[in-house]
Amino acid sequence: MRALVVRLCEALLRRAAPPPPPPEAEEPSEPALPPPPHKPVDIWPFERYDTLVRPYVLSAEELYGHDIFGYHRIEVPA
């Protein structure tokens, strides 16, 4: 847990520190393009969310037609 907190603090400090300006910076004649977004630092030590299995969710019809044990409550006319 301590290692996770240390990695989180280091990532936040790296992101918060602005880069130093060049010593003889001239004003650009055209506005510069914004820098590309930072790649997020992966500090999550557990399994990634995209590999988790989505649970099966019953539809409204399935919930209405079955009780919690899976038996039909409603008689279907033949």
C-alpha positions as CSV (number, residue, x, y, z in Angstrom):
1,M,0.0,0.0,0.0
2,R,2.9,2.3,0.8
3,A,4.4,1.7,-2.6
4,L,1.1,2.6,-4.3
5,V,0.9,5.9,-2.3
6,V,4.6,6.7,-3.2
7,R,3.9,6.1,-6.9
8,L,0.8,8.2,-6.8
9,C,2.7,11.1,-5.2
10,E,5.5,10.9,-7.7
11,A,3.1,10.9,-10.6
12,L,1.2,13.9,-9.3
13,L,4.5,15.8,-8.7
14,R,5.7,15.0,-12.2
15,R,2.4,16.2,-13.7
16,A,2.2,19.4,-11.6
17,A,5.8,20.6,-12.3
18,P,5.8,23.0,-15.3
19,P,8.7,22.6,-17.7
20,P,11.4,25.3,-17.4
21,P,11.2,28.0,-20.1
22,P,14.1,28.1,-22.5
23,P,16.8,30.8,-21.6
24,E,16.3,33.0,-24.7
25,A,12.7,32.4,-25.6
26,E,11.4,34.5,-28.5
27,E,7.8,35.3,-29.0
28,P,6.4,33.1,-31.7
29,S,4.8,34.8,-34.7
30,E,2.0,32.3,-34.8
31,P,0.2,30.7,-31.9
32,A,1.6,27.4,-31.0
33,L,-0.5,24.2,-31.1
34,P,-1.4,22.9,-27.7
35,P,0.8,20.1,-26.5
36,P,-0.6,16.5,-26.9
37,P,-2.4,15.3,-23.8
38,H,-0.3,13.5,-21.2
39,K,-0.5,9.7,-21.2
40,P,-2.1,8.7,-17.9
41,V,0.3,7.0,-15.5
42,D,-1.1,3.5,-14.7
43,I,-0.7,3.1,-10.9
44,W,-3.7,0.7,-10.5
45,P,-2.1,-2.5,-9.1
46,F,-5.1,-4.7,-9.7
47,E,-6.7,-6.3,-12.8
48,R,-7.7,-3.8,-15.6
49,Y,-11.4,-3.0,-16.0
50,D,-11.5,-4.0,-19.7
51,T,-10.7,-7.6,-18.8
52,L,-13.5,-8.0,-16.3
53,V,-16.5,-10.0,-17.3
54,R,-19.8,-8.1,-17.5
55,P,-22.5,-9.9,-15.4
56,Y,-25.6,-11.2,-17.1
57,V,-28.5,-8.8,-16.4
58,L,-32.1,-10.1,-16.6
59,S,-34.5,-8.2,-18.8
60,A,-37.9,-7.0,-17.5
61,E,-39.7,-9.9,-19.1
62,E,-37.3,-12.4,-17.5
63,L,-37.7,-10.8,-14.1
64,Y,-41.5,-10.9,-14.5
65,G,-41.6,-14.5,-15.7
66,H,-39.2,-16.1,-13.2
67,D,-38.8,-16.0,-9.5
68,I,-35.4,-16.0,-7.8
69,F,-35.1,-19.8,-8.2
70,G,-35.7,-19.8,-11.9
71,Y,-39.2,-21.5,-11.9
72,H,-41.9,-20.1,-14.0
73,R,-44.6,-18.3,-12.0
74,I,-46.8,-17.5,-14.9
75,E,-48.6,-20.3,-16.8
76,V,-48.1,-19.8,-20.5
77,P,-51.3,-20.6,-22.4
78,A,-50.8,-23.3,-25.0
